[in-house]
């Protein structure tokens, strides 16, 4: 089965906790803090593997988790970093955040790598918190949680030539006539249920060998979700040249031509700007011979090249190869993936981190802000010193004042990220 769209859950590794330990050796009184830092959690990346052509590896496994970082230990020993996880995807895979629909990466080049979920930073050991006035801190940070998200992978085949047309127009027969591909061919609509790929030889003197994709048949309304072909419209976006296969024996070849052009325009108007060759198929049939002159004149007025052929008998196939050769770029350009080139979206937090306080339906309060959420996740509220330190961070961030302004009272729940606290004025207490 050809799998070209899938949703997967990614969970990067949590950072390891920093250690809160003290040096204990004979003849070394007041040895001081010596807790090591936790190791960073493993990240999850997606990498292009040219040997893959579908997303079938994700058909049955949808959950992926990277390794956490190791805990810090005494004697300033740092925890081991969690092992990164790399998932291979085929060329042409677009990666979206499933919750927001935001494009994270568009992967086309072999070996291209995109970070999909970042591992959490390791917590700092208590050695980092010693000062001249507080030489024996018990405070050490917990590891930062790794990123967690659902992502949607969409495969858009990278082919030099895309065959489009109505069901039963003869696309699969044409693919078999010009390549070594052997798609299923039958005399009924929707024989092709998934895209087929082949490599085409142009002629003896031309060393270019373009790839050609046969896309399942489209019908009127395909761009809005009708028929079987609508799910595959994305596969013609990356092609360099479109070959529009028209059934010349149809009772109205012009309507046949116009309906597919309209579906391409509705899906993406830029598709109509691609170099296009119309293949007027089934010229071996009398009805096609009769319709050919008028159809050729109409395409001449449109400025679109057209070739009459019979994919079943081979008539006109040489002319078809020659016409395609004129539309394709030079050999050097064929070796580079078609546009759009691979994109990895890099996000830089340029705006200052602001804290927002809101009231939730159950009467509790939600504090939102990247830095304060990270501090809450890395605080061990069972250690009084750590809870007091967090209280000071909350005051510096302005959240404390915002909570008081919103009318918080002792006993109210305060949620910061995944941490739930109970307001006691000060200090804070984690809810069990």
Secondary structure, DSSP 8 states (H G I E B T S, - for coil): ----EEEEEEE----------B--BTTBTT--B----------EEEEE-TT--SSGGGSS--EEE-------BTTTB-------EEEEE-TTEEEEETTT--EEEEE-STT-EEEEE--------GGGG--SS--S-----------EEEEEEEE----SEEEE-BTTSSHHHHHHHHBS------SSTT---S-EEEEB--BTTB----EEEE---B-TTGGGT-TTGGGGGGGGTT-SEEEEEEETTSTTHHHHHHHHHHHHHHH-GGGGGSEEEEEEE-TTSHHHHHHHHHHHHHHHHHT-EEEE--TTT-TTHHHHHHHHHHHS--HHHHTS--SS--EE------S----EEEE-TTS-EEEE-HHHHHHHHT--TTSHHHHHHHHHHHHHHTHHHHHHHTT--TT-EEEETTEEEE--SSS-EE--
